[in-house]
Amino acid sequence: MNHKLITIIIDDEPDAVEFISSIIGEYCPGLEVTGKAHNVKDGVQLIKEIKPELVFLDVEMPNGTGFDLLTHFPEKDFDVVFITAFNHYAIKAIKFSAVDYILKPININEFIEAVNRVVHKRTTGTFIGNETFEALLENIRTAHPTRLVIPTSDGREYLNPKDIIRIEADRSYSWFFINDKRKILVSKHLKEFQDLLNDRNFFRPHNSHLINLDFVRKYVRQDGGYIEMTDSSQVPISRNRKDLFLAHMSRYTG
């Protein structure tokens, strides 16, 4: 890649800014750091002046958050990689929105992987665009994010978890079965979605399946036991998961 992405770093910790800058200088030849800021106000001004293609953005700063900064840009033509602490409340919303982030303390390999994803998006023309950022800001405003962003072969889908009937593993991919009869292939492992949806009435009855309990039609004991969903699909249930599944379902029958 001949063109270097114009990059700025916004973080209230000067040491973190310098560390990120040094990682970029040593390991990320596709980036060029052209500006640094330590708070939301200066960060907004810097973005307006430099018009970067990539912003490394701290989530929590003294006079506001990285999300506050984004609201200053209705049309966002730059990519963002968030920098955040592991236990930050926003982690789930960021994951739900399929936006890149790096945890503090920063792991160099994870940093490089995040940069490579951004460079790939920029070079292949798959920039995530405003809708993903709007989904992120919407998810941040609630304790239970409602817009799950999933990357697909031709773009991104924005789903409400309540509309997902089930998810089925296919090696390193996952198939989403939606209640409007659509079927969507996503290049992520099933485990990633289990972690995101574990408090959303989803249950994993089998290594290859994650189901929305609201769409269960019945449990059938024969043939080793399986679950029939409202779309008539039959989902196998592991022997050691049967009792837990029935316990979950008992609340529907009082």
C-alpha positions as CSV (number, residue, x, y, z in Angstrom):
1,M,0.0,0.0,0.0
2,N,1.6,3.2,-1.2
3,H,-0.8,5.7,0.5
4,K,-0.3,6.0,4.2
5,L,-3.5,6.5,6.2
6,I,-3.6,9.9,7.9
7,T,-3.8,9.1,11.6
8,I,-4.4,11.0,14.8
9,I,-4.3,9.8,18.4
10,I,-6.7,11.2,21.1
11,D,-6.0,10.0,24.7
12,D,-5.8,11.9,27.9
13,E,-2.7,9.9,29.0
14,P,0.4,11.4,27.4
15,D,2.3,8.1,28.0
16,A,-0.4,6.2,26.1
17,V,-0.3,8.6,23.2
18,E,3.5,8.2,22.9
19,F,3.3,4.4,23.3
20,I,0.7,4.2,20.5
21,S,2.8,6.5,18.3
22,S,5.9,4.4,18.9
23,I,4.0,1.1,18.0
24,I,2.8,2.7,14.8
25,G,6.3,4.0,13.9
26,E,7.8,0.5,14.4
27,Y,5.1,-1.9,13.3
28,C,2.5,-0.1,11.1
29,P,4.1,1.3,7.9
30,G,0.7,1.9,6.4
31,L,-0.1,4.7,8.9
32,E,1.2,8.2,9.4
33,V,0.6,10.0,12.7
34,T,-0.1,13.6,11.9
35,G,-1.7,14.9,15.1
36,K,-2.2,14.2,18.8
37,A,-4.7,15.5,21.4
38,H,-5.5,14.8,25.0
39,N,-9.2,15.8,25.4
40,V,-12.5,15.9,23.5
41,K,-12.4,19.6,22.7
42,D,-8.9,19.5,21.2
43,G,-9.7,16.2,19.5
44,V,-12.7,17.7,17.7
45,Q,-10.6,20.6,16.5
46,L,-7.8,18.3,15.4
47,I,-10.2,16.2,13.3
48,K,-11.6,19.3,11.7
49,E,-8.2,20.6,10.8
50,I,-6.4,17.4,9.7
51,K,-9.3,15.4,8.3
52,P,-7.8,12.0,9.3
53,E,-8.7,8.7,7.8
54,L,-8.1,6.9,11.2
55,V,-8.5,8.0,14.7
56,F,-7.3,6.1,17.8
57,L,-9.8,7.3,20.4
58,D,-9.7,6.9,24.2
59,V,-13.2,6.1,25.5
60,E,-12.9,8.0,28.9
61,M,-11.4,11.4,29.1
62,P,-11.7,14.1,31.8
63,N,-14.1,16.4,29.9
64,G,-16.1,13.8,28.1
65,T,-16.0,10.5,26.3
66,G,-14.9,9.4,22.9
67,F,-18.6,8.9,22.1
68,D,-19.2,12.5,22.9
69,L,-16.5,13.4,20.3
70,L,-18.3,11.4,17.6
71,T,-21.5,13.3,18.1
72,H,-19.7,16.4,16.7
73,F,-19.4,14.7,13.3
74,P,-22.8,13.9,11.7
75,E,-20.9,12.7,8.6
76,K,-18.0,10.5,9.7
77,D,-15.5,9.8,6.9
78,F,-12.8,8.4,9.2
79,D,-12.4,5.0,10.9
80,V,-12.1,4.7,14.7
81,V,-10.2,2.3,16.9
82,F,-11.3,2.8,20.5
83,I,-8.8,2.5,23.3
84,T,-10.4,1.4,26.6
85,A,-10.0,-0.4,29.9
86,F,-11.1,-4.0,30.0
87,N,-13.9,-3.4,32.6
88,H,-15.3,-0.3,30.9
89,Y,-19.1,-0.3,30.7
90,A,-19.0,0.5,27.0
91,I,-17.2,-2.7,25.9
92,K,-20.4,-4.6,25.2
93,A,-21.9,-1.7,23.2
94,I,-18.7,-1.5,21.1
95,K,-18.7,-5.3,20.5
96,F,-22.4,-5.2,19.6
97,S,-21.7,-2.5,17.1
98,A,-18.7,-4.4,15.5
99,V,-16.4,-1.4,15.9
100,D,-12.7,-2.1,16.5
101,Y,-11.2,-1.5,20.0
102,I,-8.0,-2.2,21.9
103,L,-7.8,-2.9,25.6
104,K,-5.4,-1.2,28.0
105,P,-2.7,-2.2,28.8
106,I,-2.1,-2.3,25.0
107,N,-1.0,-5.6,23.5
108,I,1.1,-5.0,20.5
109,N,-0.2,-8.0,18.5
110,E,-3.8,-7.0,19.1
111,F,-3.0,-3.5,18.1
112,I,-1.4,-4.6,14.8
113,E,-4.4,-6.9,14.1
114,A,-6.8,-3.9,14.6
115,V,-4.7,-1.7,12.3
116,N,-4.6,-4.5,9.6
117,R,-8.4,-4.7,9.7
118,V,-8.8,-1.0,9.2
119,V,-6.2,-0.9,6.4
120,H,-8.0,-3.9,4.7
121,K,-11.4,-2.0,4.9
122,R,-9.8,1.1,3.5
123,T,-8.0,-0.6,0.6
124,T,-11.0,-2.8,-0.3
125,G,-13.6,0.0,-0.1
126,T,-15.5,-1.5,2.8
127,F,-15.5,1.5,5.1
128,I,-18.1,0.9,7.8
129,G,-19.8,4.3,7.3
130,N,-22.2,6.4,9.4
131,E,-24.8,3.8,10.1
132,T,-22.5,1.7,12.1
133,F,-21.4,4.7,14.2
134,E,-25.1,5.6,14.7
135,A,-25.8,2.1,15.9
136,L,-22.9,2.4,18.3
137,L,-24.1,5.7,19.7
138,E,-27.6,4.2,20.1
139,N,-26.2,1.1,21.8
140,I,-24.2,3.3,24.2
141,R,-27.3,5.0,25.4
142,T,-28.9,1.9,26.8
143,A,-27.9,-0.8,29.3
144,H,-29.0,-3.4,26.8
145,P,-27.8,-2.7,23.2
146,T,-30.5,-3.3,20.6
147,R,-28.7,-3.1,17.3
148,L,-26.4,-6.0,16.7
149,V,-24.0,-5.2,13.8
150,I,-22.8,-8.2,11.9
151,P,-20.3,-8.0,9.0
152,T,-21.4,-9.9,5.9
153,S,-19.7,-10.5,2.5
154,D,-21.4,-7.5,0.9
155,G,-21.5,-5.1,3.8
156,R,-23.1,-5.0,7.3
157,E,-26.5,-6.1,8.7
158,Y,-28.1,-4.3,11.6
159,L,-30.2,-6.7,13.6
160,N,-32.4,-6.6,16.7
161,P,-31.5,-9.7,18.8
162,K,-35.3,-10.2,19.2
163,D,-35.5,-11.0,15.5
164,I,-32.9,-13.8,15.5
165,I,-34.4,-17.3,15.7
166,R,-31.1,-19.1,16.0
167,I,-27.5,-19.1,15.0
168,E,-25.7,-22.2,13.7
169,A,-21.9,-22.8,13.5
170,D,-20.3,-23.7,10.2
171,R,-16.6,-24.2,11.0
172,S,-15.2,-20.7,11.5
173,Y,-18.4,-19.1,10.2
174,S,-21.9,-18.7,11.7
175,W,-25.3,-18.8,10.0
176,F,-28.0,-16.4,11.3
177,F,-31.6,-17.5,10.8
178,I,-33.9,-14.4,11.1
179,N,-37.7,-14.4,11.7
180,D,-38.3,-12.7,8.3
181,K,-37.0,-16.0,6.7
182,R,-33.6,-14.7,5.8
183,K,-30.4,-16.6,6.3
184,I,-27.1,-14.7,6.7
185,L,-23.6,-16.0,6.7
186,V,-21.1,-14.2,9.1
187,S,-17.3,-14.8,9.2
188,K,-17.2,-15.1,13.0
189,H,-17.2,-18.1,15.4
190,L,-20.5,-18.9,17.2
191,K,-18.7,-18.4,20.6
192,E,-18.4,-14.7,19.9
193,F,-22.2,-14.3,19.5
194,Q,-22.8,-16.5,22.6
195,D,-20.7,-14.0,24.6
196,L,-22.7,-11.1,23.3
197,L,-26.2,-12.6,23.6
198,N,-25.8,-14.5,26.9
199,D,-28.1,-12.2,28.7
200,R,-30.7,-11.9,25.9
201,N,-32.6,-15.1,26.4
202,F,-30.3,-17.1,24.1
203,F,-29.3,-20.7,25.0
204,R,-26.6,-23.0,23.6
205,P,-28.1,-26.5,23.5
206,H,-25.3,-27.9,21.4
207,N,-21.8,-27.0,20.4
208,S,-23.0,-26.0,16.9
209,H,-26.2,-24.1,17.9
210,L,-27.3,-21.0,19.7
211,I,-31.1,-20.5,20.0
212,N,-33.5,-17.7,21.0
213,L,-35.8,-19.3,23.6
214,D,-38.6,-17.0,22.5
215,F,-38.8,-19.0,19.2
216,V,-38.9,-22.5,20.7
217,R,-42.0,-24.4,19.6
218,K,-41.5,-27.7,21.4
219,Y,-39.0,-30.1,22.9
220,V,-39.1,-33.7,21.5
221,R,-37.7,-36.5,23.5
222,Q,-37.4,-39.1,20.7
223,D,-34.2,-39.6,18.6
224,G,-32.0,-38.6,21.5
225,G,-34.0,-35.3,22.0
226,Y,-34.2,-32.2,19.9
227,I,-35.8,-28.7,20.0
228,E,-38.2,-27.6,17.3
229,M,-38.2,-23.9,16.5
230,T,-41.0,-21.8,15.1
231,D,-39.4,-21.9,11.7
232,S,-39.8,-25.8,11.9
233,S,-36.0,-26.3,12.2
234,Q,-34.9,-29.1,14.4
235,V,-32.0,-28.3,16.7
236,P,-30.1,-31.1,18.5
237,I,-29.6,-30.9,22.2
238,S,-26.7,-32.4,24.1
239,R,-27.5,-34.8,26.8
240,N,-25.7,-32.7,29.5
241,R,-27.7,-29.6,28.4
242,K,-31.2,-31.0,28.4
243,D,-32.0,-30.4,32.1
244,L,-30.7,-26.8,32.0
245,F,-32.7,-26.2,28.8
246,L,-35.9,-27.5,30.4
247,A,-35.3,-25.4,33.5
248,H,-35.0,-22.3,31.3
249,M,-38.2,-23.2,29.5
250,S,-40.1,-23.9,32.7
251,R,-40.7,-20.1,33.2
252,Y,-42.9,-20.1,30.1
253,T,-45.3,-22.6,31.8
254,G,-45.4,-20.9,35.1
